[in-house]
């Protein structure tokens, strides 16, 4: 019986190979996907030259996003603290 894979899953596996630099032979064993099948997906993707960047994200993509969001949160918290101090100063000394 032939096993079928969703297009999203195929894209995720291709991203692991192309963007993460994972070896197809290791990934093939790990995910229990025949090497030839995975190779076909990668070659098709390379020939197309495009990928959907938002479908599935690799662990490194998620880590980069998380890092960027945490930096933005820290900056916004700093701005809030500055505004609180400014509000406190202006509310104490009415003109």
N, C-alpha and C positions, 0 to 999 in steps of 0.2 A: 504494500500500500504506500502510495506516494504522500509525503508530508508537504503541506503548503504553509507559506509564511506570509504575513500581512505586509503590505508595502511599507508601512511605518517601521516595522521590525527590520526589514531589509535596509532601509535608510539608516537606522540606528547602527546596524552592524557595519555598514559601509563607512559611516562616520568614525567608528572606532578604528577602522583600518586606515583610512586616509588622513584623518585629523589627529587622532591620538597616536598614530604610528604603531599600533599593535600588529604583531605578526599574524598573518592569516592562519598559519599552521597551528599556533597555540590557541587562537581564538576559535578555530574550527573544533578542536578537541574540547575546549571549555564549554562552548555553546551547543556542542553536538550537532553541528551543521557540516555536511560534506564539504571538503575543501574545494572541489570543483564548482559546487553551487555558489559558495561564497566568492570565489574568483570571478565567476560570471557576473555576480551583482556588482563587484568592484569595477570590472571592465565596462559594464554598461553605464555606470555612473561616470566614469572617466570620459567615456565617449559623449555622454550628454553634456558634461561640463557644468552641471548645475545641481544643487541640492537644496532642499527645503530646510532652512536654518532653524526653524522654530518647532519642528515636529518632535523630535527626541533630542535630548541634550546629553552630551558625554559628561563624565564626572569632572573633567577639567573645566569644561564650559560652565558647569554649575558653580564650581569653586571660584572662578573668575567673576561671575555675576554676583555671588555672595560677597566677595571681597569689595566689589564696586559699591554694592548697596550699603555695606557696613561703613565704608568711608563716607558716603553721602549722609548717612544717619548721624555720624559723628560731627560732620560739618553743620548740619541743621541744628543739632543740639547746642553746638557752640553759638550759633546765631541766636537761638532762643535765649540763652543765658545772657548774651550781650544786650538783647532787647529788654529783658527783665531788669537788668541793672540800669539801663537808660530810663526806663519807665519809673523805677524807684527814685532816681535822682530828680526827674522832672516833677514827680508828684509831691516830693518833699519841699521843693523851692518854687512855689507859684510866683509868676511874674507879675 
